[in-house]
Amino acid sequence: MATDAKAAAQAEARWGALAGFDPAIYLNLGTGLSAAIVVGGKVLHGNNGAAGEIGYNLRVTSDVGVPLAARTMLEDMISGQGLARRAAGHTTHGGPMEAAAVFEAGRDVPGLDRLLTEFVAELAFHVVNLAICINPVRIAVGGGIVQSWDRLRPGLQDALTAGVPYPPELVVARFPSDAPLIGAVGLAVDAAREAGVHGAEVTLPAVTLSEGLPL
């Protein structure tokens, strides 16, 4: 079964920002963190369906040899949920904030601005290493956090330009919010065709929900 990131990558590879770009990476920044790798127009699943699941990445060298359950995964810190939890100490009420609210408040609250700088830097560290490994033509970024693309893009772009021998193009996904649904429909149509169902097609609307977002 395809994960949201893999379904989204399939949608972007067939109809969106990754169509015609090979190899490519889809980076999903939402409540969680994951990536998907596109090779030959198809999403790489891996032996256990976990290819691209960078949310499991080690964060520091002291994590080497530590069981998964005994360490802090990358997703615990670099994701919408992780950011909201980390921002709690910077609020007057001490409660969690939505990721979008953290990005908005970061414009005026120095502590949150520093937190966002650290957040983008750690994300960039892992995206650069992934880009070095895959050597993609393009990286498309989707998920709810891309609504704060103006804060994310400079740090990611600068890190890719400086750290990757052959820097890929960095863009917002065509379907930043509804790609998982579109991709899942596409996969279902593919499965129907393989099962011998004739006439199965996917027709995209002229403007999707994502394309109506103010990015």
Secondary structure, DSSP 8 states (H G I E B T S, - for coil): ---HHHHHHHHHHHHSTTTT-SSEEEEEESSSEEEEEEETTEE---TTS-TT-GGG---SGGGTT--GGGS--HHHHSSHHHHHHHHGGGSSS-----HHHHHHHTTT-HHHHHHHHHHHHHHHHHHHHHHHHH--SEEEEESGGGGGHHHHHHHHHHHHHHH-SS--EEEE-SSTTTHHHHHHHHHHHHHHHHTT-TT------SS-TGGGS--
